[in-house]
Amino acid sequence: MAKKATPKNAMDYPEHEKTYELFLKFSIWTTVSCVALLIAMAAGFFGGFGLIGGTLVFIVLMAICHFVI
């Protein structure tokens, strides 16, 4: 009995989908982190919060995003 020949362009679709999901999560968290950092920097520089206040704003924003996303 002959074995089934696999095509040369065969892909592992489940692995491809897992990789794509990981890429999407990484992209979302990178965007969220950049936006949170910009807001924290604006609060620290222009809002009078200073370094510690800006850091706290960043931590709070990331915690909120962790529960929302």
Protein Blocks (a to p, Z undefined) as FASTA:
>chain_A
ZZddddfkbccfklmmmmmmmmmmmmmmmmmmmmmmmmmmmmmmmnonojmlmmmmmmmm
mmmmmmmZZ
